[in-house]
Amino acid sequence: MLWNYLKNEMLRHQGQTVGEGDCSMTFEEIVIYSEIFSEKIKNELCCGIVCISEMSASIALLSCFAAGVTAVPVSMRYGEQHVRKIIDNVNPTCIITDKYGDLQVIYLKNNRYILPEKHPAVIMHTSGTEGNPKGVMLSEQNIYANLMGIKDYFRIGTDDCILITRPLIHCAVMTGEFLISLVNGVRIRFCSSHFNPSETLKQIRIYNANVFCGTPTILGILSRLSKKSDKSFLDTIAVSGECLSRNSAEKIRQAFPYARIYHVYGLTEAGPRVCFLPPNVFDDEPDCAGIPLKNVKIKVVKADGNDAETGEPGDLWVNGESIMLGYYNNEKLTESVLRDGWLCTGDTAVINENGFLKILGRKDDMIIRSGMNIYPQEIESAIKSDSRVREVLVKGVYREGRGTELEMVISGSFECIDDIKKLCIKKLPLYQVPSRITLVDDIPKNSSGKLIRG
């Protein structure tokens, strides 16, 4: 069982702590508490985790592992509607919550949970802010395999402290931050409030956190606000979740010159980690996602079904023991992305001459304008190379009689829209220049720090 492995590793570092606010528990105490609490759910099939505190959610997750019960993490930070969509999608047999204080179990009668053919340890839901979320089923073996792949390259240990600010509903947080920290004996601090850059930097200083994982957007904000005293704090950083431009990478490096920076890539369906860029080449090729984990295979496939040559773009396919079992109660969707043991990621990518993977953008986000394929991230990356730009988001909008138009929302140090238009004309080919540009103070983000493309 996955729990046996986690338990043994945690007891090797039994005095290490997990904390949030004024609450703190040792690894040993968490093991004992999780096993006791697991007795309350051992006869259940599937357990929703709906907690206000991420520390509570982490203990609930471990309790599910200990009981061998499928866990469905849900984040209150996404709002009640999003929580209801996930719960309604899976219909768990019970819910663990801290809504009324201590952790407690709410048993659900007349649930409609459909028992999958293969037992999932977790059903993780993709983090869309609109539409129906997809339930990604990951087995214990999927999680274990990905942990081993991350453990092989991610250099964190007992002398480190990680600050986790994003919710455990994200697989990158669950596996790539929380579980890997337990396995490596890292001191863990949770922050369950909505992202507040000033508060994040404050907690980094208070708890001497030296490890932090976040999106380019989050790290970009922290880079702008960080002081000279912050430069020696964070010495290990992992960047993921969005395409990283060279300009954004340079700003992160300037803010944290002594940090070991990993640019990593993954997706929930892959457990999540697929590739990582070794820190020693981050300054040279920061916009690349690097090389696959040792237990992962990748290939780039062209539209004609043949493998792409070096430098040729195509669809990214991934293979390995961490690839999901499938989507919960959606065989048709599962068959559309899992083929002969390979996962079609939906990302457009290229492998460069140095053998590094580079993500060009989501195939789903691809915009066809005047017969040209346009990737929003490609435009955003070019515009971000200007030092005046803080954040930028591009999307395609279909208008009757006009076809698809490009719209840009941007924040930065600009006097007027004309300045931004001149920048676009300078940086972009004509067919990529947006038809509409909106200058804002801040672009809305979801709870994980990603810009909302809705």
C-alpha positions as CSV (number, residue, x, y, z in Angstrom):
1,M,0.0,0.0,0.0
2,L,1.0,3.6,-0.6
3,W,0.3,4.3,3.0
4,N,2.9,1.8,4.2
5,Y,5.6,3.5,2.2
6,L,4.6,7.0,3.3
7,K,4.3,5.9,6.9
8,N,7.8,4.3,7.0
9,E,9.4,7.4,5.4
10,M,7.6,9.7,7.8
11,L,8.7,7.7,10.8
12,R,12.3,8.0,9.6
13,H,11.8,11.7,10.2
14,Q,9.3,11.4,13.1
15,G,10.3,14.6,14.8
16,Q,9.8,16.8,11.7
17,T,6.7,19.0,11.7
18,V,3.8,20.1,9.6
19,G,2.2,23.4,10.6
20,E,-0.3,26.0,9.8
21,G,-1.0,29.2,11.7
22,D,-0.5,28.4,15.4
23,C,-1.0,24.6,14.9
24,S,1.9,22.2,14.5
25,M,2.2,18.4,14.6
26,T,5.2,16.1,14.2
27,F,5.3,13.5,11.4
28,E,4.9,10.8,14.1
29,E,1.8,12.5,15.5
30,I,0.3,12.8,12.1
31,V,0.9,9.1,11.4
32,I,-0.8,8.1,14.7
33,Y,-3.7,10.5,14.1
34,S,-4.2,9.4,10.5
35,E,-4.4,5.7,11.4
36,I,-6.8,6.4,14.2
37,F,-9.0,8.6,12.0
38,S,-8.9,6.0,9.2
39,E,-10.9,3.6,11.3
40,K,-13.9,6.0,10.8
41,I,-13.9,5.5,7.1
42,K,-12.4,2.0,6.6
43,N,-15.8,0.6,5.3
44,E,-16.4,3.5,2.9
45,L,-15.7,3.4,-0.9
46,C,-15.0,7.0,-1.7
47,C,-14.4,10.0,0.5
48,G,-14.7,13.7,-0.5
49,I,-12.3,16.0,1.4
50,V,-13.9,19.4,1.9
51,C,-11.7,21.4,4.3
52,I,-11.1,25.0,5.0
53,S,-7.6,24.3,6.3
54,E,-5.1,22.7,4.0
55,M,-3.3,21.1,6.9
56,S,-6.6,19.4,7.8
57,A,-7.1,18.4,4.2
58,S,-3.6,16.8,4.2
59,I,-4.4,14.7,7.3
60,A,-7.7,13.7,5.7
61,L,-5.9,12.6,2.6
62,L,-3.4,10.5,4.6
63,S,-6.3,9.0,6.5
64,C,-7.9,7.9,3.2
65,F,-4.6,6.4,2.1
66,A,-4.3,4.5,5.4
67,A,-7.9,3.2,5.1
68,G,-7.5,2.3,1.4
69,V,-10.4,4.5,0.5
70,T,-10.6,6.6,-2.7
71,A,-10.0,10.3,-1.8
72,V,-11.6,13.2,-3.7
73,P,-9.8,16.5,-2.6
74,V,-11.9,19.6,-3.1
75,S,-10.9,23.2,-2.4
76,M,-13.2,25.7,-0.7
77,R,-11.1,28.4,-2.2
78,Y,-12.7,27.8,-5.6
79,G,-16.2,28.6,-4.2
80,E,-19.3,26.6,-3.4
81,Q,-20.4,26.1,-7.0
82,H,-17.1,24.4,-7.9
83,V,-17.2,22.2,-4.8
84,R,-20.7,21.1,-5.7
85,K,-19.7,20.3,-9.3
86,I,-17.0,18.0,-8.0
87,I,-19.1,16.3,-5.4
88,D,-22.0,15.9,-7.9
89,N,-19.6,14.4,-10.4
90,V,-18.3,11.7,-8.1
91,N,-21.1,11.3,-5.5
92,P,-18.7,10.0,-2.7
93,T,-20.0,7.8,0.0
94,C,-18.8,10.2,2.8
95,I,-17.2,13.6,3.3
96,I,-14.4,14.6,5.7
97,T,-14.6,18.2,6.7
98,D,-13.3,20.7,9.3
99,K,-16.2,23.1,8.7
100,Y,-17.3,22.7,12.3
101,G,-13.9,22.7,13.9
102,D,-12.1,19.3,14.3
103,L,-12.1,16.8,11.5
104,Q,-15.3,14.8,11.2
105,V,-17.0,12.4,8.8
106,I,-20.4,13.0,7.2
107,Y,-21.8,9.8,5.9
108,L,-23.9,10.2,2.8
109,K,-26.9,8.0,2.3
110,N,-28.4,7.1,-1.1
111,N,-25.1,8.1,-2.9
112,R,-24.6,7.2,-6.5
113,Y,-20.9,6.5,-6.5
114,I,-19.9,4.2,-9.3
115,L,-17.2,1.7,-8.3
116,P,-14.4,1.9,-11.0
117,E,-13.0,-1.4,-12.4
118,K,-9.6,-0.5,-10.9
119,H,-9.3,1.1,-7.5
120,P,-8.2,4.7,-7.6
121,A,-6.3,6.1,-4.6
122,V,-7.5,9.6,-5.6
123,I,-9.8,11.2,-8.1
124,M,-8.2,14.6,-8.8
125,H,-10.2,17.2,-10.7
126,T,-8.8,19.5,-13.4
127,S,-8.7,23.1,-12.2
128,G,-11.0,24.7,-14.8
129,T,-12.9,27.6,-13.5
130,E,-15.8,27.0,-15.9
131,G,-17.5,24.0,-17.3
132,N,-17.8,20.5,-15.8
133,P,-14.5,19.4,-14.1
134,K,-13.0,16.0,-15.2
135,G,-12.2,13.4,-12.5
136,V,-8.7,12.0,-13.1
137,M,-8.3,8.6,-11.4
138,L,-4.8,7.9,-10.1
139,S,-3.9,4.6,-8.5
140,E,-1.5,4.0,-5.7
141,Q,1.1,2.8,-8.2
142,N,0.6,6.0,-10.3
143,I,1.3,8.2,-7.3
144,Y,4.2,6.1,-6.0
145,A,5.9,6.0,-9.5
146,N,5.6,9.8,-9.8
147,L,7.0,10.3,-6.3
148,M,10.0,8.1,-7.2
149,G,10.6,10.1,-10.4
150,I,10.5,13.5,-8.5
151,K,12.6,12.2,-5.6
152,D,15.3,11.3,-8.2
153,Y,15.9,14.9,-9.1
154,F,14.3,17.3,-6.6
155,R,17.0,18.1,-4.0
156,I,15.2,18.9,-0.8
157,G,15.7,17.4,2.6
158,T,15.5,17.6,6.4
159,D,17.3,21.0,6.6
160,D,14.6,22.6,4.4
161,C,11.2,24.2,5.0
162,I,8.6,24.4,2.2
163,L,5.8,26.9,2.2
164,I,2.7,25.5,0.5
165,T,0.2,28.2,-0.6
166,R,-1.8,26.4,-3.2
167,P,-4.6,23.9,-2.4
168,L,-4.1,20.1,-2.4
169,I,-6.8,19.7,-5.1
170,H,-3.9,20.3,-7.6
171,C,-1.9,17.1,-8.3
172,A,1.3,19.2,-8.6
173,V,0.7,20.4,-5.0
174,M,-0.4,17.0,-3.6
175,T,2.5,15.0,-5.1
176,G,5.1,17.6,-6.1
177,E,5.0,19.6,-2.9
178,F,3.2,17.8,0.0
179,L,4.0,14.0,-0.5
180,I,7.5,14.6,-1.7
181,S,8.2,16.7,1.4
182,L,6.9,14.0,3.7
183,V,9.1,11.4,1.9
184,N,12.2,13.6,2.1
185,G,11.6,14.8,5.7
186,V,11.1,18.4,4.8
187,R,9.4,20.8,7.4
188,I,6.1,21.8,5.9
189,R,4.1,25.1,6.4
190,F,0.6,25.5,4.9
191,C,-1.1,28.8,4.1
192,S,-4.8,28.3,3.4
193,S,-5.9,31.8,2.6
194,H,-6.3,33.2,-0.9
195,F,-3.0,34.2,-2.5
196,N,-1.7,37.4,-1.0
197,P,1.8,38.2,-2.1
198,S,2.7,40.3,0.9
199,E,1.4,37.7,3.3
200,T,3.3,35.0,1.4
201,L,6.6,36.9,1.7
202,K,5.8,37.5,5.4
203,Q,5.4,33.8,6.0
204,I,8.5,33.0,4.1
205,R,10.4,35.3,6.5
206,I,8.7,34.2,9.7
207,Y,9.1,30.5,9.1
208,N,12.5,30.7,7.3
209,A,11.0,28.9,4.4
210,N,13.6,28.2,1.7
211,V,11.5,26.1,-0.7
212,F,8.6,27.4,-2.7
213,C,6.7,26.2,-5.7
214,G,4.4,28.3,-7.9
215,T,3.3,29.5,-11.3
216,P,5.2,32.1,-13.3
217,T,2.5,34.5,-12.4
218,I,2.8,34.0,-8.7
219,L,6.6,34.0,-8.8
220,G,6.5,37.1,-11.0
221,I,4.5,39.0,-8.4
222,L,6.8,37.8,-5.5
223,S,9.8,38.9,-7.6
224,R,8.4,42.5,-7.9
225,L,7.7,42.7,-4.2
226,S,10.8,40.9,-2.8
227,K,13.3,43.0,-0.9
228,K,17.1,42.6,-0.6
229,S,16.5,40.6,2.6
230,D,14.4,38.0,0.7
231,K,17.2,37.1,-1.7
232,S,18.9,34.8,0.7
233,F,15.7,33.1,1.9
234,L,14.4,31.1,-1.1
235,D,17.2,28.8,-2.3
236,T,15.0,26.2,-4.0
237,I,12.2,27.2,-6.4
238,A,10.0,25.1,-8.7
239,V,8.1,26.9,-11.5
240,S,5.1,25.2,-13.2
241,G,1.5,25.5,-14.3
242,E,2.0,28.0,-17.1
243,C,4.3,28.6,-20.0
244,L,7.4,30.4,-18.7
245,S,8.8,33.2,-20.9
246,R,12.5,34.1,-20.8
247,N,11.6,37.6,-19.6
248,S,9.7,36.2,-16.6
249,A,12.5,33.8,-15.9
250,E,15.0,36.6,-15.9
251,K,12.9,38.6,-13.4
252,I,12.6,35.6,-11.1
253,R,16.4,35.1,-11.3
254,Q,17.1,38.7,-10.6
255,A,14.8,38.6,-7.5
256,F,16.3,35.3,-6.2
257,P,19.9,35.2,-7.6
258,Y,21.1,32.4,-5.2
259,A,18.2,30.0,-5.7
260,R,18.3,26.6,-7.4
261,I,15.4,27.0,-9.8
262,Y,13.6,24.1,-11.4
263,H,11.3,24.7,-14.4
264,V,9.0,21.6,-14.3
265,Y,6.1,20.5,-16.5
266,G,3.3,18.1,-16.0
267,L,-0.5,17.5,-16.0
268,T,-2.9,15.8,-13.7
269,E,-3.5,12.9,-16.1
270,A,0.3,12.1,-15.9
271,G,0.4,12.0,-12.1
272,P,1.5,14.9,-12.6
273,R,5.2,15.4,-13.2
274,V,6.5,14.6,-16.8
275,C,9.6,16.7,-17.3
276,F,12.1,19.0,-15.4
277,L,14.7,21.4,-16.4
278,P,17.9,20.9,-14.3
279,P,18.8,24.1,-12.3
280,N,22.2,24.3,-13.9
281,V,20.8,25.1,-17.3
282,F,17.9,27.3,-16.1
283,D,19.7,30.5,-16.9
284,D,20.5,29.3,-20.5
285,E,17.1,27.8,-21.5
286,P,14.5,28.8,-18.9
287,D,11.6,28.6,-21.3
288,C,12.2,24.9,-21.8
289,A,10.5,22.2,-19.7
290,G,13.7,20.1,-19.8
291,I,14.0,16.3,-19.9
292,P,11.5,13.5,-18.9
293,L,11.7,11.8,-15.5
294,K,13.7,8.6,-15.6
295,N,10.5,6.5,-15.4
296,V,8.7,8.6,-18.1
297,K,8.9,8.5,-21.9
298,I,7.8,11.3,-24.2
299,K,7.4,11.8,-27.9
300,V,6.2,14.6,-30.2
301,V,3.7,13.5,-32.9
302,K,2.9,15.4,-36.1
303,A,-0.6,15.7,-37.6
304,D,0.2,12.9,-40.0
305,G,0.8,10.5,-37.1
306,N,4.6,10.3,-37.6
307,D,7.1,11.3,-34.9
308,A,8.4,14.9,-35.3
309,E,12.0,15.6,-36.0
310,T,14.1,17.9,-33.8
311,G,12.7,21.4,-33.9
312,E,9.4,20.3,-35.4
313,P,6.2,21.1,-33.4
314,G,3.5,18.5,-32.8
315,D,1.3,16.9,-30.1
316,L,3.0,15.8,-27.0
317,W,2.5,12.2,-25.9
318,V,3.6,10.7,-22.6
319,N,4.1,7.1,-21.4
320,G,5.0,5.7,-18.0
321,E,3.7,4.1,-14.8
322,S,2.3,7.4,-13.5
323,I,-0.3,7.7,-16.3
324,M,-3.8,7.8,-15.0
325,L,-6.3,4.9,-14.9
326,G,-8.7,7.1,-16.8
327,Y,-11.5,9.7,-16.2
328,Y,-14.1,8.8,-13.6
329,N,-17.3,7.5,-15.2
330,N,-16.3,8.8,-18.6
331,E,-15.0,6.0,-20.9
332,K,-15.5,7.9,-24.1
333,L,-13.3,10.8,-22.9
334,T,-10.7,8.3,-21.5
335,E,-10.5,6.5,-24.9
336,S,-9.9,9.9,-26.6
337,V,-6.7,10.6,-24.7
338,L,-5.3,7.1,-23.8
339,R,-4.0,5.1,-26.7
340,D,-1.9,2.0,-26.5
341,G,-0.5,3.0,-23.2
342,W,0.3,6.6,-24.3
343,L,-1.4,9.8,-23.0
344,C,-2.2,12.4,-25.6
345,T,-1.6,15.6,-23.4
346,G,-3.3,18.1,-25.7
347,D,-0.2,20.3,-25.5
348,T,1.7,21.4,-28.5
349,A,5.4,21.0,-28.0
350,V,8.8,20.8,-29.7
351,I,12.1,19.1,-28.7
352,N,15.1,21.4,-29.4
353,E,18.6,20.6,-30.6
354,N,19.7,20.1,-27.0
355,G,17.1,17.5,-26.3
356,F,15.0,19.8,-24.1
357,L,11.2,19.8,-24.4
358,K,9.5,23.2,-24.9
359,I,5.8,23.6,-24.5
360,L,4.3,26.0,-27.2
361,G,0.8,26.0,-25.8
362,R,-2.4,24.1,-25.3
363,K,-3.8,22.7,-28.5
364,D,-7.3,23.5,-27.1
365,D,-6.3,27.2,-26.9
366,M,-5.0,27.3,-30.4
367,I,-6.6,30.1,-32.4
368,I,-7.1,29.9,-36.2
369,R,-7.1,33.4,-37.7
370,S,-7.1,34.0,-41.4
371,G,-5.9,30.4,-41.9
372,M,-3.0,30.8,-39.5
373,N,-2.5,28.7,-36.3
374,I,-1.9,31.0,-33.4
375,Y,-1.0,30.0,-29.8
376,P,-1.8,32.6,-27.2
377,Q,1.2,31.7,-25.1
378,E,3.5,32.5,-28.0
379,I,2.1,36.0,-28.2
380,E,2.2,36.5,-24.5
381,S,5.8,35.3,-24.3
382,A,6.8,37.8,-27.0
383,I,5.0,40.7,-25.3
384,K,6.4,39.8,-21.8
385,S,9.9,40.4,-23.2
386,D,9.2,44.1,-22.7
387,S,10.1,45.3,-19.2
388,R,7.0,47.4,-18.8
389,V,4.7,44.4,-18.9
390,R,3.5,42.8,-15.7
391,E,0.9,40.4,-16.9
392,V,-0.7,39.6,-20.3
393,L,-3.4,37.3,-21.5
394,V,-4.5,36.7,-25.1
395,K,-7.6,34.9,-26.3
396,G,-9.6,34.4,-29.5
397,V,-13.2,35.7,-29.7
398,Y,-15.5,34.8,-32.6
399,R,-17.6,37.7,-33.9
400,E,-20.3,37.4,-36.5
401,G,-19.2,38.9,-39.8
402,R,-15.7,39.3,-38.6
403,G,-14.5,35.8,-37.8
404,T,-12.1,35.2,-35.0
405,E,-10.5,38.3,-33.4
406,L,-7.6,38.4,-31.0
407,E,-8.2,40.1,-27.7
408,M,-5.5,41.1,-25.3
409,V,-5.8,42.0,-21.6
410,I,-2.6,43.5,-20.2
411,S,-1.3,45.2,-17.1
412,G,1.9,47.2,-16.9
413,S,3.5,50.6,-17.0
414,F,1.8,52.1,-20.0
415,E,0.4,55.6,-20.5
416,C,-2.2,54.6,-23.1
417,I,-3.4,51.8,-25.4
418,D,-1.4,53.3,-28.3
419,D,1.8,52.5,-26.5
420,I,0.7,48.8,-26.3
421,K,-0.3,48.8,-29.9
422,K,3.1,50.0,-30.9
423,L,4.7,47.3,-28.8
424,C,2.6,44.6,-30.4
425,I,3.5,45.8,-33.9
426,K,7.1,45.8,-33.0
427,K,7.1,42.4,-31.4
428,L,4.6,40.4,-33.4
429,P,3.9,39.4,-37.0
430,L,0.8,41.2,-38.4
431,Y,-1.5,38.2,-38.1
432,Q,-0.7,38.0,-34.3
433,V,-1.5,41.7,-33.5
434,P,-4.6,41.8,-31.3
435,S,-7.7,43.6,-32.6
436,R,-8.8,44.7,-29.2
437,I,-6.5,45.7,-26.2
438,T,-7.6,46.4,-22.7
439,L,-5.3,47.9,-20.1
440,V,-6.0,46.8,-16.5
441,D,-4.5,47.1,-13.1
442,D,-4.7,43.4,-12.5
443,I,-5.8,40.3,-14.4
444,P,-8.1,37.9,-12.5
445,K,-6.4,34.7,-11.3
446,N,-7.8,31.4,-9.9
447,S,-6.8,30.0,-6.5
448,S,-3.7,28.3,-7.9
449,G,-2.4,31.6,-9.3
450,K,-3.1,30.9,-12.9
451,L,-4.5,33.7,-15.1
452,I,-8.2,33.0,-15.9
453,R,-8.8,32.6,-19.6
454,G,-12.6,32.6,-19.3
